[in-house]
């Protein structure tokens, strides 16, 4: 079984991604197992930040790596917080602080449409010239009051257009089918299956 490092120290994200990739013949090991700190995310696009994280984790472990960069993009805020979603309130912000800042910034705003975006990449080596890149987009809107106790980040205030539930109200299995990360991981799963079955 091929070992792959998962370039994240976010335990909720790790749990979600390990569950979604559990039926692939890969051993997914979080980078925290190797005591690797967070990589810098200096770029303005999700895909560049995801690549930076994957290449960093691969270089530190000499293993293939998977990384994602994701965030919430709000129409009224010119698609911010975007790549700064985890640091929207301030550099070391908690989920609650970020969520409350977003609600504050949208007070009295009629157009509350938003989408979650995710870019997931896989690199075989730190210098892999052909990384696998997958993306997912989940459309919805920002509600005025948090609802639900599942999920993390902005999930309690992001309402899915199709179900009219917030991401935090959805059953985790349904969320994994609908979500930006779930969409991107399904694409990645297919590409990795093909990649490793051909060897």
HELIX and SHEET records of a PDB file:
HELIX    1   1 UNK A   11  UNK A   20  1                                  10    
HELIX    2   2 UNK A   31  UNK A   34  5                                   4    
HELIX    3   3 UNK A   46  UNK A   61  1                                  16    
HELIX    4   4 UNK A   75  UNK A   77  5                                   3    
HELIX    5   5 UNK A   82  UNK A   87  5                                   6    
HELIX    6   6 UNK A   95  UNK A  105  1                                  11    
HELIX    7   7 UNK A  155  UNK A  157  5                                   3    
HELIX    8   8 UNK A  172  UNK A  178  1                                   7    
HELIX    9   9 UNK A  180  UNK A  197  1                                  18    
SHEET    1   A 4 UNK A  26  UNK A  30  0                                        
SHEET    2   A 4 UNK A   2  UNK A   6  1                                        
SHEET    3   A 4 UNK A  64  UNK A  74  1                                        
SHEET    4   A 4 UNK A  80  UNK A  81 -1                                        
SHEET    1   B 6 UNK A  26  UNK A  30  0                                        
SHEET    2   B 6 UNK A   2  UNK A   6  1                                        
SHEET    3   B 6 UNK A  64  UNK A  74  1                                        
SHEET    4   B 6 UNK A 113  UNK A 123 -1                                        
SHEET    5   B 6 UNK A 132  UNK A 142 -1                                        
SHEET    6   B 6 UNK A 158  UNK A 160 -1                                        
END                                                                             
